[in-house]
C-alpha cells in the first residue's frame, strides 16, 4: 500500500497566498461590480524591457534553425549567463565569485525550498519571524521542524528570531546556535535591510559556530543606501559559510519566465564535506534549470541597454513604494520599509488582527494586501503592501486608505 509523507500533514491550513486568493474570489463573486486593487502578492505588472523582448525573439528564431537549435541546457546553466552574472553581479562589487560557483535555475523560490535536501534532517534551522513561508514549509516537508503548536503558532524544533520595531526588523544573534540560518535582505515581508557591519556579525557568528547561512538576496536590485550590501559575499569570510540565492523575477520582471540562480562557493563545507559537489549532483539529477531562450533573456539584462531599462522599471516600482509609504503616513498609519525594498510593512489600526484588517480593507476599500500573521507569529497586527502595482492603481489605493 502506498504511504504518504506524514510531514506534509504538519503544515497548518493552506498556503498563505492560496487563502488570499480564495477570499478575494469569493468577495468578487458576491460583489461583481467591485473594482479590486491588488497590492498583495508580489507579482510584477510592468512588461518585459524592450532589450529582453528583442533577445527572446532572436532566441526563438535560433530554435527554428537546425544549425542553431538548442536542446537541454547544461546542468549548471549556460556559460554566457554564468559569466555575465559573475562579472556584473559579483566581481563588479569586489566579490570573488567565479562562474562555476553559480548554478542557474528556474527561480530563487525553487532553490530556497530545494537547498535543504543536501543537509541532514538532524540540522536545526533558524528563521526570521516574520518571514517568507517557503523556508519553514520546505523544512516541515523534510521532517526537520518537529510538531506544530497551534497555541504558539510555531514548530517545536525551529528557532524563531523575532524581527520587531525594537530591533529594526532585523534579527539579533540567537543564543541557541542553529545549524542552518535563513536570512533574507532586503526582507520580504518587512522591507527591512541590514547594513554591512551588522551582516558581518552574522558571518562571524556562523564561522565561529560552524553554521551555514542561506542568504536570500532576491530584492538586492532595490537597494539604494550605500551602507547596505547587495551580496553577503561583500562580508569578509562569507565564502566559508554562506550560500546565496538570487532571482530575475523582481529584478527584471521575469515572474512569467522563471529564472534565478544559487551561489555555492567552492570552499564552503559541512562536517568537512564540500557542498559544491553535493548541490551539483542534486542539480544534475533533479534538474530545475531554465531553457535556452530564458537564459538568453537573462543575459540581456546585463547588456548596457538592458541595464538601463531594468533600472528604470525598478525606479518605477520604488516611486510606487514612496507614494504608498508617504500616503499612509499622511493618513496616520505606522509604516516601515519601502526605501530599499518594494514592500511596505504597516501596523494594523487599533487592535485589529492582520486577517481582520484584510477583510476590512477588502470590504470597505476593495484593496487586497497580505496579512502579516501569514509570515509568522511576530507578523500579527502587521500588514504587507506591495509596490508592484501600476501607478494609477497605486494612487487610487492610497486614496482609499485615506477614506477608510
C-alpha positions as CSV (number, residue, x, y, z in Angstrom):
1,X,0.0,0.0,0.0
2,X,1.3,3.4,-0.9
3,X,2.1,5.7,2.0
4,X,2.2,9.5,2.2
5,X,4.9,11.7,3.7
6,X,3.2,12.5,7.0
7,X,5.3,15.6,7.4
8,X,3.0,17.3,4.9
9,X,0.2,16.8,7.4
10,X,2.0,19.0,9.9
11,X,1.6,22.1,7.7
12,X,-1.2,24.2,9.2
13,X,-4.0,25.2,6.9
14,X,-3.4,26.2,3.3
15,X,-0.6,28.2,1.7
16,X,-0.9,31.9,2.6
17,X,-1.5,33.2,-0.9
18,X,-4.0,30.4,-1.7
19,X,-6.1,31.6,1.2
20,X,-5.9,35.1,0.0
21,X,-6.9,34.0,-3.5
22,X,-10.0,32.1,-2.2
23,X,-11.1,35.1,-0.1
24,X,-10.8,37.5,-3.0
25,X,-12.5,35.2,-5.4
26,X,-15.5,34.8,-3.0
27,X,-15.7,38.5,-2.5
28,X,-15.6,39.2,-6.2
29,X,-18.3,36.7,-6.9
30,X,-20.6,38.3,-4.3
31,X,-19.7,41.8,-5.4
32,X,-19.2,41.7,-9.2
33,X,-19.1,45.5,-9.6
34,X,-16.3,46.0,-7.1
35,X,-13.1,47.5,-8.6
36,X,-10.5,45.5,-6.7
37,X,-6.9,46.8,-6.4
38,X,-4.4,44.1,-5.7
39,X,-1.4,45.1,-3.6
40,X,-1.0,41.6,-2.1
41,X,1.0,39.0,-4.0
42,X,4.4,40.4,-5.1
43,X,3.9,39.9,-8.8
44,X,5.2,42.5,-11.2
45,X,2.9,44.4,-13.5
46,X,5.3,46.2,-16.0
47,X,6.0,44.4,-19.3
48,X,9.4,43.0,-20.0
49,X,12.0,45.5,-21.1
50,X,12.5,46.0,-24.9
51,X,16.0,44.7,-24.8
52,X,14.8,41.4,-23.2
53,X,11.9,41.1,-25.7
54,X,14.3,41.6,-28.6
55,X,16.6,38.9,-27.3
56,X,13.7,36.5,-26.7
57,X,12.7,36.9,-30.4
58,X,16.2,36.2,-31.5
59,X,16.5,33.2,-29.4
60,X,13.2,31.8,-30.7
61,X,14.5,32.3,-34.2
62,X,17.5,30.2,-33.3
63,X,15.3,27.4,-32.0
64,X,13.8,27.2,-35.5
65,X,17.1,26.8,-37.2
66,X,18.7,23.3,-37.3
67,X,22.2,24.8,-37.1
68,X,21.5,26.9,-34.1
69,X,18.8,24.8,-32.3
70,X,19.5,24.1,-28.6
71,X,18.1,21.2,-26.6
72,X,18.6,20.5,-22.9
73,X,20.6,23.3,-21.2
74,X,23.8,22.4,-19.4
75,X,23.2,21.2,-15.8
76,X,24.7,24.3,-14.2
77,X,23.5,26.8,-16.8
78,X,24.9,28.2,-20.0
79,X,28.4,29.8,-19.7
80,X,27.2,33.0,-21.4
81,X,24.8,33.7,-18.5
82,X,27.1,32.5,-15.7
83,X,29.9,34.6,-17.0
84,X,27.7,37.7,-17.1
85,X,26.4,37.0,-13.5
86,X,30.0,36.5,-12.2
87,X,31.3,39.7,-13.8
88,X,28.3,42.1,-13.3
89,X,26.7,40.9,-10.1
90,X,29.8,39.9,-8.1
91,X,33.2,40.9,-9.4
92,X,31.9,44.4,-10.1
93,X,31.2,44.7,-6.4
94,X,34.5,43.2,-5.3
95,X,33.2,39.7,-4.7
96,X,35.4,36.9,-5.9
97,X,32.6,34.6,-7.2
98,X,33.6,32.5,-10.3
99,X,31.2,31.3,-13.0
100,X,31.5,27.7,-11.9
101,X,30.2,28.6,-8.4
102,X,26.9,29.8,-10.0
103,X,24.0,27.4,-10.5
104,X,21.3,28.7,-12.9
105,X,17.7,27.5,-12.0
106,X,14.1,28.3,-12.7
107,X,13.9,30.7,-9.7
108,X,15.0,31.5,-6.2
109,X,11.9,30.1,-4.7
110,X,12.7,26.6,-6.1
111,X,16.3,26.8,-4.8
112,X,15.3,28.1,-1.4
113,X,13.0,25.2,-1.0
114,X,15.3,22.6,-2.5
115,X,18.6,23.5,-0.8
116,X,17.7,21.8,2.4
117,X,17.8,18.4,0.6
118,X,21.6,18.4,0.8
119,X,21.6,18.7,4.6
120,X,20.7,16.2,7.3
121,X,17.3,16.2,8.8
122,X,19.0,16.5,12.2
123,X,20.0,20.1,11.4
124,X,18.2,22.8,13.4
125,X,17.1,25.8,11.4
126,X,16.7,29.4,12.4
127,X,14.4,31.7,10.6
128,X,13.4,35.4,10.9
129,X,9.9,35.9,12.3
130,X,8.1,37.1,10.3
131,X,9.5,35.6,7.1
132,X,8.7,34.3,3.6
133,X,6.8,31.0,4.2
134,X,8.9,28.8,1.9
135,X,11.8,28.5,4.3
136,X,9.8,26.9,7.1
137,X,7.4,25.0,4.9
138,X,10.1,23.2,2.9
139,X,11.8,22.1,6.1
140,X,8.5,20.9,7.5
141,X,8.1,18.7,4.5
142,X,11.5,17.3,5.0
143,X,10.8,16.4,8.7
144,X,13.2,18.8,10.2
145,X,10.9,21.0,12.3
146,X,9.1,18.9,14.8
147,X,5.4,19.2,15.6
148,X,3.4,22.4,15.1
149,X,2.0,24.1,18.2
150,X,-1.3,25.9,17.4
151,X,-1.1,27.8,20.6
152,X,2.2,29.5,19.8
153,X,1.8,29.1,16.0
154,X,5.4,27.8,15.9
155,X,7.1,24.5,15.1
156,X,8.8,22.9,18.1
157,X,12.3,22.4,16.6
158,X,12.6,25.7,14.8
159,X,14.5,28.7,16.2
160,X,12.3,31.8,15.5
161,X,14.3,35.0,15.5
162,X,11.9,37.9,16.3
163,X,12.1,40.9,13.9
164,X,10.2,43.8,15.5
165,X,10.2,47.5,15.8
166,X,12.7,47.2,18.7
167,X,15.4,45.6,16.6
168,X,14.5,47.4,13.3
169,X,13.0,44.2,11.9
170,X,16.4,42.6,11.7
171,X,17.2,39.6,14.0
172,X,19.5,39.5,16.9
173,X,22.1,36.7,17.1
174,X,20.4,33.7,18.7
175,X,21.6,32.3,22.0
176,X,20.8,28.8,20.8
177,X,23.1,28.1,17.9
178,X,21.4,26.9,14.7
179,X,22.9,24.7,12.1
180,X,21.2,26.4,9.2
181,X,20.3,30.1,9.3
182,X,17.9,31.6,6.8
183,X,18.3,35.4,6.2
184,X,16.5,37.5,3.6
185,X,17.6,41.1,3.0
186,X,16.1,43.3,1.7
187,X,13.5,41.5,3.6
188,X,10.2,40.0,2.5
189,X,7.8,40.9,4.1
190,X,9.0,43.8,6.2
191,X,11.2,45.7,3.7
192,X,13.9,45.9,6.3
193,X,17.6,45.9,5.4
194,X,20.8,45.0,7.2
195,X,23.9,47.2,6.9
196,X,27.3,45.7,6.2
197,X,28.5,45.9,9.8
198,X,25.5,44.1,11.2
199,X,25.7,41.4,8.4
200,X,29.4,40.9,9.1
201,X,28.4,40.0,12.7
202,X,26.2,37.2,11.3
203,X,29.1,35.9,9.1
204,X,31.5,35.9,12.0
205,X,28.8,34.1,14.2
206,X,28.3,31.4,11.5
207,X,32.0,30.9,11.0
208,X,32.6,30.6,14.8
209,X,29.8,28.1,15.3
210,X,30.0,26.0,12.1
211,X,26.6,27.2,10.9
212,X,25.6,27.7,7.3
213,X,23.8,30.9,6.3
214,X,21.2,30.6,3.5
215,X,21.0,34.1,2.2
216,X,18.1,35.2,0.0
217,X,19.0,38.4,-1.8
218,X,16.2,38.3,-4.3
219,X,15.5,42.0,-3.8
220,X,19.1,43.4,-3.9
221,X,18.4,45.5,-7.0
222,X,16.1,47.7,-4.9
223,X,18.9,48.8,-2.5
224,X,19.7,52.5,-2.6
225,X,21.6,53.0,0.6
226,X,25.4,52.8,0.3
227,X,26.0,51.0,3.6
228,X,23.6,48.1,2.7
229,X,25.4,45.2,0.9
230,X,23.9,43.7,-2.2
231,X,25.6,40.4,-1.5
232,X,26.6,38.6,1.6
233,X,30.0,37.9,-0.1
234,X,30.8,41.6,0.4
235,X,31.5,40.5,4.0
236,X,34.8,39.0,4.9
237,X,34.8,35.2,5.2
238,X,31.3,34.7,3.8
239,X,32.5,32.3,1.2
240,X,33.3,29.9,4.0
241,X,29.8,29.8,5.5
242,X,27.2,31.3,3.1
243,X,25.0,30.2,0.2
244,X,23.3,33.0,-1.7
245,X,20.0,32.9,-3.8
246,X,19.2,35.5,-6.5
247,X,16.2,36.0,-8.7
248,X,15.4,37.7,-12.0
249,X,11.7,37.7,-11.1
250,X,11.5,41.1,-9.4
251,X,14.8,42.5,-10.7
252,X,13.9,42.2,-14.3
253,X,10.2,41.2,-14.3
254,X,10.7,37.5,-15.1
255,X,7.8,36.2,-13.0
256,X,6.3,34.9,-16.2
257,X,9.6,33.4,-17.5
258,X,11.2,32.0,-14.3
259,X,14.9,32.4,-13.9
260,X,17.2,32.6,-10.9
261,X,20.5,31.2,-9.5
262,X,22.3,30.0,-6.4
263,X,25.9,30.6,-5.5
264,X,27.7,27.9,-3.7
265,X,31.4,28.8,-3.1
266,X,33.9,26.0,-3.8
267,X,35.3,26.2,-0.2
268,X,32.1,26.0,1.8
269,X,31.9,22.8,3.9
270,X,29.6,21.0,6.4
271,X,31.2,18.3,8.5
272,X,34.3,18.6,6.4
273,X,32.3,17.8,3.2
274,X,32.4,20.3,0.4
275,X,28.8,21.4,-0.5
276,X,29.5,22.3,-4.1
277,X,29.6,18.7,-5.5
278,X,26.6,17.8,-3.5
279,X,24.5,20.6,-5.0
280,X,26.0,19.9,-8.4
281,X,24.8,16.3,-8.1
282,X,21.4,17.3,-6.9
283,X,21.1,19.9,-9.6
284,X,22.1,17.4,-12.3
285,X,19.8,14.6,-11.0
286,X,16.7,16.8,-10.3
287,X,17.3,19.4,-12.9
288,X,15.2,22.6,-12.4
289,X,17.1,24.8,-14.8
290,X,15.7,27.3,-17.2
291,X,15.6,26.7,-21.0
292,X,18.0,28.3,-23.5
293,X,15.5,31.1,-24.6
294,X,15.0,32.2,-20.9
295,X,18.8,32.1,-20.2
296,X,19.4,34.3,-23.3
297,X,16.8,36.7,-21.9
298,X,18.7,36.7,-18.6
299,X,21.9,37.6,-20.4
300,X,20.2,40.6,-22.0
301,X,19.5,42.0,-18.5
302,X,23.3,42.6,-18.2
303,X,23.6,44.5,-21.5
304,X,24.0,48.3,-21.4
305,X,20.6,48.8,-22.9
306,X,19.0,46.1,-20.7
307,X,20.5,47.5,-17.5
308,X,19.2,51.0,-18.2
309,X,15.7,49.7,-19.0
310,X,15.5,47.4,-16.0
311,X,16.8,50.1,-13.7
312,X,14.0,52.4,-14.9
313,X,11.5,49.7,-14.0
314,X,12.9,49.4,-10.6
315,X,12.7,53.2,-10.1
316,X,9.1,53.0,-11.2
317,X,8.2,50.5,-8.5
318,X,10.2,52.3,-5.9
319,X,8.3,55.5,-6.7
320,X,5.1,53.5,-6.1
321,X,6.6,52.5,-2.7
322,X,7.2,56.1,-1.9
323,X,3.7,57.0,-2.8
324,X,2.2,54.3,-0.6
325,X,4.5,55.0,2.3
326,X,4.1,58.7,2.3
327,X,0.3,58.4,1.7
328,X,-0.2,56.0,4.6
329,X,1.9,58.2,6.9
330,X,-0.2,61.2,6.0
331,X,-3.3,59.1,6.8
332,X,-1.9,58.4,10.3
333,X,-0.7,54.8,9.8
334,X,2.5,53.4,11.3
335,X,4.6,52.3,8.3
336,X,8.1,50.8,7.7
337,X,10.1,49.5,4.7
338,X,9.5,50.9,1.2
339,X,13.0,52.5,0.8
340,X,15.4,49.7,-0.1
341,X,12.7,47.2,-0.9
342,X,9.4,47.2,-2.8
343,X,7.4,46.3,0.3
344,X,5.6,48.5,2.8
345,X,5.1,47.0,6.3
346,X,2.3,48.7,8.1
347,X,0.8,48.4,11.6
348,X,-2.9,47.5,11.6
349,X,-5.1,50.1,13.2
350,X,-6.4,49.7,16.7
351,X,-6.5,46.1,17.9
352,X,-7.3,44.6,14.6
353,X,-5.6,41.3,13.8
354,X,-4.0,41.2,10.4
355,X,-6.7,39.0,8.9
356,X,-9.4,41.2,10.4
357,X,-7.8,44.1,8.7
358,X,-7.5,42.1,5.4
359,X,-11.3,41.6,5.5
360,X,-12.0,45.2,6.5
361,X,-9.7,46.6,3.7
362,X,-11.3,44.3,1.1
363,X,-14.8,45.1,2.1
364,X,-14.5,48.9,2.7
365,X,-11.8,49.9,0.2
366,X,-11.7,47.0,-2.3
367,X,-7.9,46.8,-1.8
368,X,-6.1,43.5,-1.3
369,X,-2.9,43.2,0.8
370,X,-1.2,40.4,2.7
371,X,-1.9,39.7,6.4
372,X,1.4,39.8,8.4
373,X,0.5,36.8,10.5
374,X,0.8,34.7,7.4
375,X,4.5,35.3,7.6
376,X,4.9,34.2,11.2
377,X,3.6,34.9,14.8
378,X,5.5,38.2,15.1
379,X,3.8,39.4,12.0
380,X,0.5,39.7,13.8
381,X,-1.0,43.2,13.8
382,X,1.0,44.0,10.7
383,X,0.1,44.1,7.0
384,X,2.2,43.9,3.8
385,X,1.6,46.1,0.8
386,X,3.5,45.7,-2.5
387,X,4.8,48.4,-4.8
388,X,4.4,46.2,-7.8
389,X,1.1,47.6,-8.9
390,X,0.7,50.1,-11.7
391,X,0.9,53.8,-10.9
392,X,-2.8,54.6,-11.4
393,X,-4.0,51.8,-9.1
394,X,-1.3,52.6,-6.5
395,X,-2.6,56.2,-6.2
396,X,-6.2,55.0,-6.1
397,X,-5.4,52.6,-3.3
398,X,-3.7,55.2,-1.2
399,X,-6.8,57.5,-1.6
400,X,-9.0,54.6,-0.5
401,X,-6.8,54.1,2.6
402,X,-7.2,57.8,3.5
403,X,-11.0,57.4,3.2
404,X,-11.3,54.3,5.4
